[in-house]
């Protein structure tokens, strides 16, 4: 699985003009499920996201995780992270998992983050979403379970 983790001061997602998810301080995580991903990838990614020490401590050093700061996650499914543009200018999405199975693994990722103690809001799977966020720092981290992060 691939993810783009952004530390945020706030983030929200809307579908057809209706707010469907929002968080204050925490992370906005865009998640893509690849065709070779499985439950272990979802669990590994959740463990990494929840434990990332990218929030500042009292000394101003990135040393704290979402668990330690009480932050929340806005999790957005985004298959386009598997877009391949090595040939031509139109992305190929052949490495993305088919939607039904991808949704199950995306939900597993979100559920594991919740079980680990972090509140999670989500967008709407397969919908056209408008995501608004304030990237704090900015801090943006790329994660890929197949590359061991």
DSSP file (Angstrom, degrees, kcal/mol; ACC not computed):
  #  RESIDUE AA STRUCTURE BP1 BP2  ACC     N-H-->O    O-->H-N    N-H-->O    O-->H-N    TCO  KAPPA ALPHA  PHI   PSI    X-CA   Y-CA   Z-CA
    1    1 A X              0   0    0      0, 0.0   144,-2.7     0, 0.0     2,-0.4   0.000 360.0 360.0 360.0 148.9    0.0    0.0    0.0
    2    2 A X  E     +AB  32 144A   0     30,-2.4    30,-3.0   142,-0.2     2,-0.3  -0.886 360.0 177.2-116.4 149.3    1.1    3.5   -0.7
    3    3 A X  E     -AB  31 143A   0    140,-2.5   140,-2.9    -2,-0.4     2,-0.5  -0.998  26.4-148.2-149.6 149.6    0.3    6.6    1.4
    4    4 A X  E     -AB  30 142A   0     26,-2.1    26,-2.4    -2,-0.3     2,-0.5  -0.984  23.3-161.5-114.2 115.7    1.0   10.3    1.5
    5    5 A X  E     -AB  29 141A   0    136,-3.1   136,-3.0    -2,-0.5     2,-0.5  -0.869   8.6-175.8-100.9 122.7    1.0   11.5    5.1
    6    6 A X  E     -AB  28 140A   0     22,-2.4    22,-2.5    -2,-0.5     2,-0.4  -0.979  23.5-134.3-122.6 125.5    0.6   15.2    5.7
    7    7 A X  E     -A   27   0A   0    132,-2.1   129,-2.9    -2,-0.5   132,-0.5  -0.617  37.2-173.9 -72.1 130.2    0.8   16.8    9.1
    8    8 A X  E     -AB  26 135A   0     18,-2.5    18,-2.3    -2,-0.4   127,-0.2  -0.909  42.2-153.7-130.4 153.4   -2.2   19.2    9.3
    9    9 A X  E    S-     0   0A   0    125,-2.3     2,-0.3     1,-0.4   126,-0.1   0.645  94.3  -9.9 -90.3 -21.5   -3.6   21.8   11.6
   10   10 A X  E     - B   0 134A   0    124,-0.7   124,-2.5    16,-0.1    -1,-0.4  -0.942  65.6-180.0-166.3 155.3   -7.0   21.0   10.0
   11   11 A X  E     +CB  23 133A   0     12,-2.2    12,-2.6    -2,-0.3     2,-0.3  -0.974   1.9 179.1-158.2 148.9   -8.5   19.1    7.1
   12   12 A X  E     -CB  22 132A   0    120,-2.9   120,-2.9    -2,-0.3     2,-0.4  -0.989  12.3-152.8-150.0 157.3  -11.9   18.3    5.7
   13   13 A X  E     -CB  21 131A   0      8,-2.7     7,-2.8    -2,-0.3     8,-1.4  -0.998  10.7-169.3-135.4 137.4  -13.4   16.4    2.8
   14   14 A X  E     -CB  19 130A   0    116,-2.2   116,-2.4    -2,-0.4     2,-0.4  -0.923   9.2-159.3-125.0 149.8  -16.7   17.1    1.0
   15   15 A X  E >  S-CB  18 129A   0      3,-2.5     3,-2.1    -2,-0.3   114,-0.1  -0.996  81.8 -14.4-127.6 124.3  -18.7   15.1   -1.5
   16   16 A X  T 3  S-     0   0    0    112,-0.6    -1,-0.1    -2,-0.4     3,-0.1   0.865 130.9 -51.8  51.0  41.5  -21.3   16.9   -3.7
   17   17 A X  T 3  S+     0   0    0      1,-0.2     2,-0.5   113,-0.0    -1,-0.3   0.461 115.1 115.8  79.9   1.2  -21.0   20.0   -1.5
   18   18 A X  E <   -C   15   0A   0     -3,-2.1    -3,-2.5     2,-0.0     2,-0.3  -0.908  68.4-124.0-108.1 127.2  -21.7   18.0    1.7
   19   19 A X  E     +C   14   0A   0     -2,-0.5    -5,-0.3    -5,-0.2     3,-0.1  -0.518  34.6 169.5 -66.6 125.2  -19.0   17.8    4.4
   20   20 A X  E     +     0   0A   0     -7,-2.8   102,-0.3     1,-0.4     2,-0.3   0.555  61.6   8.7-115.3 -13.7  -18.4   14.1    5.1
   21   21 A X  E     +C   13   0A   0     -8,-1.4    -8,-2.7   100,-0.1    -1,-0.4  -0.942  58.3 168.1-165.7 143.9  -15.3   14.2    7.3
   22   22 A X  E     -C   12   0A   0     -2,-0.3     2,-0.3   -10,-0.2   -10,-0.2  -0.984   6.0-174.7-157.8 150.0  -13.1   16.7    9.1
   23   23 A X  E     -C   11   0A   0    -12,-2.6   -12,-2.2    -2,-0.3     3,-0.1  -0.950  15.3-143.9-137.9 159.0  -10.3   16.8   11.7
   24   24 A X  S    S-     0   0    0      1,-0.3    -1,-0.1    -2,-0.3   -16,-0.1   0.297  75.1  -2.8 -89.7-134.0   -8.4   19.4   13.6
   25   25 A X  S    S+     0   0    0      1,-0.1    47,-1.5   -15,-0.1    -1,-0.3  -0.326 105.6  66.2 -61.2 136.9   -4.7   18.9   14.4
   26   26 A X  E    S-Ad   8  72A   0    -18,-2.3   -18,-2.5    45,-0.3     2,-0.3  -0.920  84.7 -38.0 156.9-126.6   -3.4   15.6   13.2
   27   27 A X  E     -Ad   7  73A   0     45,-2.7    47,-2.7    -2,-0.3     2,-0.5  -0.989  23.8-150.2-140.9 145.2   -2.8   14.0    9.7
   28   28 A X  E     -Ad   6  74A   0    -22,-2.5   -22,-2.4    -2,-0.3     2,-0.5  -0.984  27.1-167.9-107.4 122.4   -4.4   13.8    6.4
   29   29 A X  E     -Ad   5  75A   0     45,-2.7    47,-2.8    -2,-0.5     2,-0.5  -0.948  12.2-158.7-121.1 115.6   -3.5   10.5    4.9
   30   30 A X  E     -Ad   4  76A   0    -26,-2.4   -26,-2.1    -2,-0.5     2,-0.4  -0.823  20.4-163.2 -90.6 126.2   -4.1    9.7    1.2
   31   31 A X  E     -Ad   3  77A   0     45,-3.0    47,-3.5    -2,-0.5     2,-0.4  -0.936  13.9-173.3-123.1 131.3   -4.1    5.9    0.8
   32   32 A X  E     -A    2   0A   0    -30,-3.0   -30,-2.4    -2,-0.4     2,-0.5  -0.978  13.4-148.3-122.4 135.5   -3.8    3.7   -2.3
   33   33 A X        -     0   0    0     -2,-0.4    64,-2.6   -32,-0.2     2,-0.2  -0.899  14.5-148.4-105.0 124.9   -4.2    0.0   -2.4
   34   34 A X  B >   -F   96   0B   0     -2,-0.5     3,-1.9    62,-0.3    62,-0.3  -0.518  26.6-109.9 -90.2 159.9   -2.1   -1.9   -5.0
   35   35 A X  T 3  S+     0   0    0     60,-2.7    61,-0.1     1,-0.3    63,-0.1   0.701 118.4  48.5 -64.8 -18.6   -3.2   -5.1   -6.7
   36   36 A X  T 3  S+     0   0    0     59,-0.3    -1,-0.3     2,-0.0     2,-0.1   0.342  88.7 112.5-100.6   6.6   -0.6   -7.2   -4.7
   37   37 A X    <   +     0   0    0     -3,-1.9     2,-0.2     3,-0.1    68,-0.1  -0.400  40.7 176.3 -80.1 156.6   -1.5   -5.7   -1.3
   38   38 A X    >>  -     0   0    0     -2,-0.1     4,-1.7    67,-0.1     3,-0.6  -0.769  49.6 -71.9-143.6-171.8   -3.1   -7.8    1.5
   39   39 A X  H 3> S+     0   0    0      1,-0.3     4,-2.5    -2,-0.2     5,-0.2   0.848 126.2  58.4 -58.7 -36.9   -4.2   -7.5    5.1
   40   40 A X  H 3> S+     0   0    0      1,-0.2     4,-2.6     2,-0.2    -1,-0.3   0.879 104.5  51.5 -62.9 -36.9   -0.7   -7.5    6.3
   41   41 A X  H <> S+     0   0    0     -3,-0.6     4,-2.6     2,-0.2    -1,-0.2   0.916 109.6  49.6 -64.9 -42.6    0.0   -4.4    4.2
   42   42 A X  H  X S+     0   0    0     -4,-1.7     4,-2.1     1,-0.2    -2,-0.2   0.922 114.3  44.8 -62.4 -44.0   -3.0   -2.6    5.7
   43   43 A X  H  X S+     0   0    0     -4,-2.5     4,-2.5     2,-0.2    -2,-0.2   0.912 113.6  49.5 -66.8 -42.7   -1.9   -3.4    9.2
   44   44 A X  H  X S+     0   0    0     -4,-2.6     4,-2.1     1,-0.2    -2,-0.2   0.908 111.7  48.6 -63.4 -42.9    1.7   -2.5    8.6
   45   45 A X  H  X S+     0   0    0     -4,-2.6     4,-2.7     2,-0.2    -1,-0.2   0.916 111.3  50.0 -64.4 -43.0    0.7    0.9    7.1
   46   46 A X  H  X S+     0   0    0     -4,-2.1     4,-2.6    -5,-0.2     5,-0.3   0.926 109.8  50.8 -61.2 -44.8   -1.6    1.6   10.0
   47   47 A X  H  X S+     0   0    0     -4,-2.5     4,-1.6     1,-0.2    -1,-0.2   0.909 113.1  46.0 -59.4 -42.1    1.1    0.8   12.5
   48   48 A X  H  X S+     0   0    0     -4,-2.1     4,-1.2     2,-0.2    -2,-0.2   0.929 113.0  48.7 -67.4 -45.8    3.5    3.1   10.7
   49   49 A X  H >< S+     0   0    0     -4,-2.7     3,-0.6     1,-0.2    17,-0.3   0.929 113.3  46.4 -61.3 -47.2    1.1    6.0   10.3
   50   50 A X  H 3< S+     0   0    0     -4,-2.6    17,-0.9     1,-0.2    16,-0.7   0.837 117.9  43.4 -65.2 -32.7    0.0    5.9   14.0
   51   51 A X  H 3< S+     0   0    0     -4,-1.6    -1,-0.2    -5,-0.3    -2,-0.2   0.518  78.0 127.0 -94.0  -5.8    3.5    5.7   15.2
   52   52 A X    <<  -     0   0    0     -4,-1.2     2,-1.3    -3,-0.6    14,-0.3  -0.311  53.3-145.1 -57.2 127.4    5.2    8.3   13.0
   53   53 A X        +     0   0    0      1,-0.2    12,-0.3    12,-0.1    -1,-0.1  -0.654  57.6 122.6 -96.4  78.8    7.1   10.8   15.2
   54   54 A X        +     0   0    0     -2,-1.3     2,-0.4    10,-0.8    -1,-0.2   0.194  43.5  95.9-124.0  12.9    6.5   13.9   13.1
   55   55 A X  E    S-G   64   0C   0      9,-2.3     9,-2.6    -3,-0.2     8,-2.1  -0.867  79.1-105.8-108.8 143.2    4.8   16.2   15.7
   56   56 A X  E     -G   62   0C   0     -2,-0.4     6,-0.2     6,-0.2     2,-0.1  -0.368  26.6-150.7 -74.7 140.3    6.8   18.6   17.7
   57   57 A X    >   -     0   0    0      4,-2.3     3,-2.1    -2,-0.1    -1,-0.1  -0.238  47.0 -78.0 -89.6-172.7    7.7   18.1   21.4
   58   58 A X  T 3  S+     0   0    0      1,-0.3    -2,-0.1     2,-0.1    -1,-0.0   0.711 133.0  55.1 -64.3 -19.5    8.2   20.9   23.9
   59   59 A X  T 3  S-     0   0    0      2,-0.2    -1,-0.3     0, 0.0     3,-0.1   0.409 119.5-109.2 -92.1   1.8   11.7   21.5   22.5
   60   60 A X  S <  S+     0   0    0     -3,-2.1     2,-0.3     1,-0.3    -2,-0.1   0.616  75.6 133.6  82.4  12.3   10.3   22.0   19.0
   61   61 A X        -     0   0    0     -6,-0.1    -4,-2.3     1,-0.0     2,-1.2  -0.749  68.4-111.5 -96.6 142.9   11.8   18.7   17.7
   62   62 A X  E    S+G   56   0C   0     -2,-0.3    -6,-0.2    -6,-0.2    -9,-0.1  -0.599  74.7 123.3 -71.1 100.0    9.7   16.2   15.6
   63   63 A X  E     +     0   0C   0     -8,-2.1     2,-0.3    -2,-1.2    -1,-0.2   0.376  43.5  82.3-142.7  -1.7    9.6   13.6   18.3
   64   64 A X  E     -G   55   0C   0     -9,-2.6    -9,-2.3    -3,-0.2   -10,-0.8  -0.834  57.0-145.0-119.0 152.0    5.9   12.8   19.0
   65   65 A X     >  -     0   0    0     -2,-0.3     4,-1.6   -12,-0.3     6,-0.2  -0.484  37.9 -96.2-102.2 175.3    3.3   10.6   17.3
   66   66 A X  H  >>S+     0   0    0    -16,-0.7     4,-1.6   -14,-0.3     5,-1.3   0.878 125.0  56.3 -57.5 -38.8   -0.5   11.0   16.8
   67   67 A X  H  45S+     0   0    0    -17,-0.9    -1,-0.2     1,-0.2   -16,-0.1   0.889 109.2  45.1 -61.5 -39.4   -1.0    8.9   19.9
   68   68 A X  H  45S+     0   0    0      1,-0.2    -1,-0.2    -3,-0.1    -2,-0.2   0.749 118.4  41.5 -78.9 -24.1    1.1   11.2   22.0
   69   69 A X  H  <5S-     0   0    0     -4,-1.6    -1,-0.2    -3,-0.1    -2,-0.2   0.577 103.8-122.7 -98.2 -10.9   -0.5   14.4   20.7
   70   70 A X  T  <5 +     0   0    0     -4,-1.6    -3,-0.2    -5,-0.2    -4,-0.1   0.708  57.0 158.4  75.1  19.8   -4.1   13.2   20.6
   71   71 A X      < -     0   0    0     -5,-1.3    48,-0.4    -6,-0.2   -45,-0.3  -0.232  30.9-137.3 -74.5 165.8   -4.3   14.0   16.9
   72   72 A X  E     -d   26   0A   0    -47,-1.5   -45,-2.7    46,-0.1     2,-0.4  -0.736   9.4-125.5-119.1 167.6   -6.8   12.5   14.5
   73   73 A X  E     -de  27 120A   0     46,-2.6    48,-2.8    -2,-0.2     2,-0.7  -0.952   5.6-159.5-117.5 133.2   -6.5   11.2   10.9
   74   74 A X  E     -de  28 121A   0    -47,-2.7   -45,-2.7    -2,-0.4     2,-0.5  -0.964  24.6-161.7-103.2 111.5   -8.5   12.2    7.9
   75   75 A X  E     -de  29 122A   0     46,-3.0    48,-1.4    -2,-0.7     2,-0.5  -0.847   9.5-173.9-103.9 124.7   -8.1    9.2    5.7
   76   76 A X  E     -d   30   0A   0    -47,-2.8   -45,-3.0    -2,-0.5     2,-0.4  -0.970  22.0-134.2-122.5 122.0   -8.8    9.5    1.9
   77   77 A X  E     +d   31   0A   0     -2,-0.5     2,-0.2   -47,-0.2   -45,-0.2  -0.611  31.2 172.1 -72.6 128.8   -8.7    6.6   -0.5
   78   78 A X    >   -     0   0    0    -47,-3.5     3,-1.9    -2,-0.4     4,-0.1  -0.694  18.1-179.9-145.3  86.6   -6.8    7.7   -3.6
   79   79 A X  G >  S+     0   0    0      1,-0.3     3,-2.3    -2,-0.2    -1,-0.1   0.718  74.2  80.9 -59.9 -21.0   -6.0    5.0   -6.2
   80   80 A X  G >  S+     0   0    0      1,-0.3     3,-2.0     2,-0.2    -1,-0.3   0.649  70.9  79.1 -65.7 -12.3   -4.2    7.6   -8.3
   81   81 A X  G <  S+     0   0    0     -3,-1.9    -1,-0.3     1,-0.3    -2,-0.2   0.689  90.6  56.2 -65.2 -15.6   -1.1    7.2   -6.1
   82   82 A X  G <  S+     0   0    0     -3,-2.3    13,-0.5    -4,-0.1    -1,-0.3   0.235  79.1 132.3 -96.9  12.9   -0.6    4.0   -8.2
   83   83 A X    <   -     0   0    0     -3,-2.0     2,-0.6    10,-0.1    10,-0.2  -0.470  45.2-153.5 -66.2 131.7   -0.6    6.0  -11.4
   84   84 A X  B     +H   92   0D   0      8,-2.4     8,-1.9    -2,-0.2     3,-0.2  -0.940  23.3 167.8-111.3 117.6    2.3    5.1  -13.6
   85   85 A X        +     0   0    0     -2,-0.6    -1,-0.1     6,-0.2     3,-0.1   0.036  42.3 112.9-116.9  24.9    3.5    7.8  -16.0
   86   86 A X  S    S+     0   0    0      1,-0.2     2,-0.6     6,-0.1    -1,-0.1   0.813  80.5  45.4 -66.6 -28.5    6.8    6.2  -17.2
   87   87 A X  S    S-     0   0    0     -3,-0.2     3,-0.3     3,-0.1    -1,-0.2  -0.958 122.3 -28.4-119.8 115.8    5.4    5.7  -20.7
   88   88 A X  S    S-     0   0    0     -2,-0.6     3,-0.0     1,-0.2     0, 0.0  -0.287  81.9 -76.9  79.6-165.1    3.6    8.6  -22.2
   89   89 A X  S    S+     0   0    0      2,-0.1     2,-0.6    -2,-0.0    -1,-0.2   0.437 102.2  84.9-117.1  -4.4    1.7   11.4  -20.4
   90   90 A X  S    S-     0   0    0     -3,-0.3    -3,-0.1    -6,-0.0    -6,-0.1  -0.897  82.6-120.1-101.4 123.7   -1.5    9.6  -19.6
   91   91 A X        -     0   0    0     -2,-0.6     2,-0.4    -6,-0.1    -6,-0.2  -0.271  16.6-144.0 -64.2 144.6   -1.3    7.6  -16.3
   92   92 A X  B     -H   84   0D   0     -8,-1.9    -8,-2.4   -10,-0.1     3,-0.2  -0.909  10.4-169.5-103.1 136.2   -1.8    3.9  -16.2
   93   93 A X    >   +     0   0    0     -2,-0.4     3,-1.6   -10,-0.2   -10,-0.1   0.001  47.5 121.3-114.5  27.6   -3.6    2.5  -13.2
   94   94 A X  T 3  S+     0   0    0      1,-0.3    -1,-0.1   -10,-0.1   -11,-0.1   0.710  71.2  59.4 -66.3 -19.1   -3.0   -1.2  -13.8
   95   95 A X  T 3  S+     0   0    0    -13,-0.5   -60,-2.7    -3,-0.2   -59,-0.3   0.565  85.0  97.9 -86.0  -8.1   -1.1   -1.5  -10.5
   96   96 A X  B <  S-F   34   0B   0     -3,-1.6   -62,-0.3   -62,-0.3     2,-0.1  -0.564  81.0-113.0 -79.6 144.0   -4.2   -0.3   -8.5
   97   97 A X        -     0   0    0    -64,-2.6   -64,-0.1    -2,-0.2   -62,-0.1  -0.406  39.9 -91.2 -72.9 151.5   -6.3   -3.0   -6.9
   98   98 A X     >  -     0   0    0      1,-0.1     4,-2.4   -63,-0.1     3,-0.3  -0.333  45.2-107.8 -62.9 148.8   -9.9   -3.5   -8.2
   99   99 A X  H  > S+     0   0    0      1,-0.2     4,-2.7     2,-0.2     5,-0.2   0.810 109.6  52.5 -55.7 -44.9  -12.4   -1.3   -6.2
  100  100 A X  H  > S+     0   0    0      1,-0.2     4,-1.5     2,-0.2    -1,-0.2   0.943 117.3  37.8 -61.6 -48.3  -14.3   -3.9   -4.1
  101  101 A X  H  > S+     0   0    0     -3,-0.3     4,-1.9     1,-0.2    -1,-0.2   0.874 114.8  56.0 -69.4 -36.5  -11.1   -5.5   -2.6
  102  102 A X  H  X S+     0   0    0     -4,-2.4     4,-2.7     1,-0.2    -2,-0.2   0.905 104.9  52.6 -61.6 -41.6   -9.4   -2.1   -2.4
  103  103 A X  H  X S+     0   0    0     -4,-2.7     4,-2.7     1,-0.2    -1,-0.2   0.901 106.5  53.1 -62.1 -40.6  -12.2   -0.8   -0.3
  104  104 A X  H  X S+     0   0    0     -4,-1.5     4,-1.9    -5,-0.2    -1,-0.2   0.917 112.8  43.5 -60.6 -43.1  -12.0   -3.7    2.1
  105  105 A X  H  X S+     0   0    0     -4,-1.9     4,-2.4     2,-0.2    -2,-0.2   0.872 112.3  52.6 -72.5 -36.0   -8.2   -3.1    2.7
  106  106 A X  H  X S+     0   0    0     -4,-2.7     4,-2.3     2,-0.2    -2,-0.2   0.938 111.3  47.2 -61.0 -46.1   -8.7    0.7    3.0
  107  107 A X  H  X S+     0   0    0     -4,-2.7     4,-2.9     1,-0.2    -2,-0.2   0.872 109.5  53.8 -64.2 -36.7  -11.4    0.1    5.6
  108  108 A X  H  X S+     0   0    0     -4,-1.9     4,-2.6    -5,-0.2    -1,-0.2   0.927 107.8  50.8 -62.4 -43.9   -9.1   -2.4    7.4
  109  109 A X  H  X S+     0   0    0     -4,-2.4     4,-2.1     2,-0.2    -2,-0.2   0.945 113.4  45.0 -56.3 -49.9   -6.4    0.3    7.5
  110  110 A X  H  X S+     0   0    0     -4,-2.3     4,-2.1     1,-0.2    -2,-0.2   0.916 112.9  50.5 -62.4 -44.6   -8.8    2.8    9.0
  111  111 A X  H  X S+     0   0    0     -4,-2.9     4,-2.7     1,-0.2    -1,-0.2   0.893 109.4  50.8 -63.0 -40.2  -10.2    0.3   11.5
  112  112 A X  H  X S+     0   0    0     -4,-2.6     4,-2.0     2,-0.2    -1,-0.2   0.911 107.6  52.8 -66.0 -40.4   -6.7   -0.6   12.7
  113  113 A X  H  <>S+     0   0    0     -4,-2.1     5,-2.1    -5,-0.2     4,-0.4   0.924 111.5  47.6 -57.8 -43.2   -5.8    3.0   13.2
  114  114 A X  H ><5S+     0   0    0     -4,-2.1     3,-1.7     1,-0.2    -2,-0.2   0.931 109.9  51.3 -63.2 -45.7   -8.9    3.4   15.3
  115  115 A X  H 3<5S+     0   0    0     -4,-2.7    -1,-0.2     1,-0.3    -2,-0.2   0.811 104.7  58.1 -62.7 -28.8   -8.1    0.2   17.3
  116  116 A X  T 3<5S-     0   0    0     -4,-2.0    -1,-0.3    -5,-0.2    -2,-0.2   0.571 129.3 -96.9 -78.1  -8.3   -4.6    1.6   18.0
  117  117 A X  T < 5S+     0   0    0     -3,-1.7     2,-0.5    -4,-0.4    -3,-0.2   0.566  83.7 121.4 111.0  10.8   -6.3    4.6   19.6
  118  118 A X      < -     0   0    0     -5,-2.1    -1,-0.3   -46,-0.0   -46,-0.1  -0.916  61.0-123.4-109.4 127.4   -6.4    7.3   16.9
  119  119 A X        -     0   0    0     -2,-0.5   -46,-2.6   -48,-0.4     2,-0.4  -0.423  31.8-161.0 -63.2 139.7   -9.7    8.9   15.8
  120  120 A X  E     -e   73   0A   0    -48,-0.2     2,-0.3    -2,-0.1   -46,-0.2  -0.990  16.1-175.9-131.4 129.2  -10.3    8.5   12.1
  121  121 A X  E     -e   74   0A   0    -48,-2.8   -46,-3.0    -2,-0.4     2,-0.3  -0.854  17.5-161.8-110.6 154.9  -12.6   10.3    9.7
  122  122 A X  E     -e   75   0A   0   -102,-0.3   -46,-0.2    -2,-0.3  -109,-0.1  -0.887  17.0-127.2-134.2 165.1  -12.9    9.3    6.1
  123  123 A X        -     0   0    0    -48,-1.4     2,-0.5    -2,-0.3    -1,-0.1   0.049  51.1 -79.2 -83.6-155.0  -14.0   10.5    2.7
  124  124 A X    >   -     0   0    0   -110,-0.1     3,-2.0   -47,-0.1    -1,-0.0  -0.967  46.1-116.1-118.0 119.3  -16.3    8.5    0.5
  125  125 A X  T 3  S+     0   0    0     -2,-0.5     3,-0.1     1,-0.3   -47,-0.0  -0.263  94.5   2.1 -58.0 133.2  -14.8    5.6   -1.4
  126  126 A X  T 3  S+     0   0    0      1,-0.2    -1,-0.3   -49,-0.1     2,-0.2   0.551 103.3 122.7  66.7  13.1  -15.0    6.0   -5.2
  127  127 A X  S <  S-     0   0    0     -3,-2.0     2,-0.7     1,-0.0    -1,-0.2  -0.659  74.7-105.3 -97.7 158.6  -16.7    9.5   -4.9
  128  128 A X        -     0   0    0     -2,-0.2  -112,-0.6    -3,-0.1     2,-0.3  -0.766  51.8-169.7 -78.6 115.8  -15.4   12.7   -6.4
  129  129 A X  E     -B   15   0A   0     -2,-0.7     2,-0.6  -114,-0.1  -114,-0.2  -0.804  26.2-147.4-114.3 149.9  -14.1   14.4   -3.3
  130  130 A X  E     -B   14   0A   0   -116,-2.4  -116,-2.2    -2,-0.3     2,-0.5  -0.974  22.0-166.3-112.6 115.6  -12.9   17.9   -2.5
  131  131 A X  E     -B   13   0A   0     -2,-0.6     2,-0.4  -118,-0.2  -118,-0.2  -0.893   6.3-174.4-107.2 128.0  -10.2   17.8    0.1
  132  132 A X  E     +B   12   0A   0   -120,-2.9  -120,-2.9    -2,-0.5     2,-0.3  -0.980  14.6 160.8-120.7 133.6   -9.1   21.0    1.9
  133  133 A X  E     -B   11   0A   0     -2,-0.4     2,-0.6  -122,-0.2  -122,-0.2  -0.993  39.2-136.9-150.5 156.4   -6.2   21.0    4.3
  134  134 A X  E     -B   10   0A   0   -124,-2.5  -125,-2.3    -2,-0.3  -124,-0.7  -0.917  28.3-145.4-113.2 100.8   -3.7   23.2    6.1
  135  135 A X  E     -B    8   0A   0     -2,-0.6     2,-0.7  -127,-0.2  -127,-0.3  -0.542  14.5-142.3 -70.2 120.9   -0.4   21.4    5.9
  136  136 A X  E    S-     0   0A   0   -129,-2.9     3,-0.2    -2,-0.4  -129,-0.2  -0.771  73.6  -8.6 -93.0 111.3    1.4   22.2    9.1
  137  137 A X  E    S-     0   0A   0     -2,-0.7    -1,-0.1     1,-0.3     2,-0.1  -0.520 108.1 -90.4 136.0 -68.7    5.1   22.7    8.6
  138  138 A X  E    S+     0   0A   0   -131,-0.2     2,-0.5    -2,-0.1    -1,-0.3   0.542  73.7 170.2 -74.5 146.3    4.8   21.7    5.9
  139  139 A X  E     +     0   0A   0   -132,-0.5  -132,-2.1    -3,-0.2     2,-0.4  -0.982   1.2 165.6-125.9 118.3    5.4   18.1    6.7
  140  140 A X  E     -B    6   0A   0     -2,-0.5     2,-0.4  -134,-0.2  -134,-0.2  -0.994  10.7-172.7-135.6 125.9    4.7   15.5    4.0
  141  141 A X  E     -B    5   0A   0   -136,-3.0  -136,-3.1    -2,-0.4     2,-0.4  -0.969  14.3-144.8-123.6 132.3    5.9   11.9    4.2
  142  142 A X  E     -B    4   0A   0     -2,-0.4     2,-0.4  -138,-0.2  -138,-0.2  -0.812  20.3-172.6 -94.5 134.6    5.7    9.2    1.4
  143  143 A X  E     +B    3   0A   0   -140,-2.9  -140,-2.5    -2,-0.4     2,-0.3  -0.971  12.5 173.4-128.4 143.1    5.1    5.6    2.6
  144  144 A X  E > > -B    2   0A   0     -2,-0.4     5,-2.6  -142,-0.2     3,-1.1  -0.882  20.2-157.9-150.7 114.3    5.1    2.4    0.6
  145  145 A X  G > 5S+     0   0    0   -144,-2.7     3,-0.8    -2,-0.3  -143,-0.1   0.779  95.5  57.5 -66.4 -25.5    4.7   -1.0    2.3
  146  146 A X  G 3 5S+     0   0    0   -145,-0.3    -1,-0.3     1,-0.2  -144,-0.1   0.697 110.8  43.0 -77.9 -17.9    6.4   -2.8   -0.7
  147  147 A X  G < 5S-     0   0    0     -3,-1.1    -1,-0.2     0, 0.0    -2,-0.2   0.231 115.3-115.1-106.4  12.0    9.4   -0.6   -0.3
  148  148 A X  T < 5       0   0    0     -3,-0.8    -3,-0.2     1,-0.3    -2,-0.1   0.871 360.0 360.0  51.9  40.6    9.5   -1.0    3.5
  149  149 A X      <       0   0    0     -5,-2.6    -1,-0.3     0, 0.0    -4,-0.1   0.414 360.0 360.0  70.4 360.0    8.8    2.7    3.7
